[in-house]
């Protein structure tokens, strides 16, 4: 999963305005494993039920914004706290 470099350059965290980078495939796989177990929640405290195609990781490494069907979901409440998978 990749995004256009120009698009990635202008995207930022909607909450903190930090830059974002593409999540590596190992992290996406780990998150999808947790999703399959039904134990992953987003910032909005709702369960994440749909598998991820990819993700954008905030510069501080604390939040991932999901990518589904090649579209980044840039809503604060849809962000996934990565502390759940470390």
C-alpha positions in Angstrom: 0.0 0.0 0.0 1.4 3.4 -1.0 0.1 6.9 -1.4 1.2 9.5 -3.8 4.3 11.3 -2.4 2.7 14.7 -3.1 -0.5 13.7 -1.2 1.5 12.3 1.7 3.6 15.5 1.9 0.5 17.7 2.5 -1.3 15.3 4.9 -0.9 15.9 8.7 -2.5 14.8 11.9 -5.8 16.6 12.2 -5.4 16.9 16.0 -1.7 17.9 16.5 -0.7 18.8 12.9 2.3 16.5 13.1 3.6 14.9 9.9 2.6 11.4 8.9 4.4 8.5 7.4 3.3 5.3 5.9 2.9 2.3 8.3 5.1 -0.6 7.4 3.4 -3.9 6.4 4.4 -5.6 9.7 2.5 -3.0 11.7 -0.6 -3.2 9.5 -0.5 -7.0 9.8 -0.3 -6.8 13.6 -3.2 -4.3 13.7 -5.3 -6.5 11.4 -4.6 -9.5 13.7 -5.9 -7.5 16.7 -8.9 -6.4 14.7 -9.7 -10.0 13.9 -9.7 -10.8 17.6 -12.1 -7.9 18.2 -10.1 -6.1 20.7 -8.9 -2.9 18.9 -10.6 0.4 19.6 -10.1 3.8 18.1 -9.8 7.2 19.8 -13.6 7.5 19.8 -13.6 4.3 22.0 -15.4 2.4 19.2 -14.3 -1.1 18.1 -12.4 -1.2 14.9 -14.2 -3.9 12.9 -12.8 -3.4 9.3 -9.4 -4.7 8.3 -6.9 -2.0 7.3 -5.4 -1.7 3.8 -2.7 0.5 5.3 -2.1 3.3 7.7 -0.5 6.7 8.3 1.5 6.9 11.5 1.8 10.2 13.4 5.4 11.5 13.8 5.4 10.7 17.5 4.4 7.1 16.8 1.3 7.2 19.0 -1.6 7.2 16.5 -2.3 5.5 13.2 -4.9 6.9 10.8 -6.4 4.0 8.8 -6.3 3.7 5.0 -9.3 1.8 3.5 -9.8 1.3 -0.2 -6.8 3.6 -0.8 -8.4 6.5 1.1 -6.8 7.9 4.3 -9.4 8.3 7.0 -8.3 11.6 8.6 -10.9 12.0 11.4 -9.5 12.4 14.9 -12.0 9.9 16.4 -11.0 7.2 13.8 -7.3 7.4 14.8 -6.0 4.2 16.4 -3.8 4.5 19.5 -0.8 2.3 18.8 -0.2 1.5 22.5 -2.8 -1.3 22.0 -0.4 -3.3 19.9 3.0 -2.7 21.4 
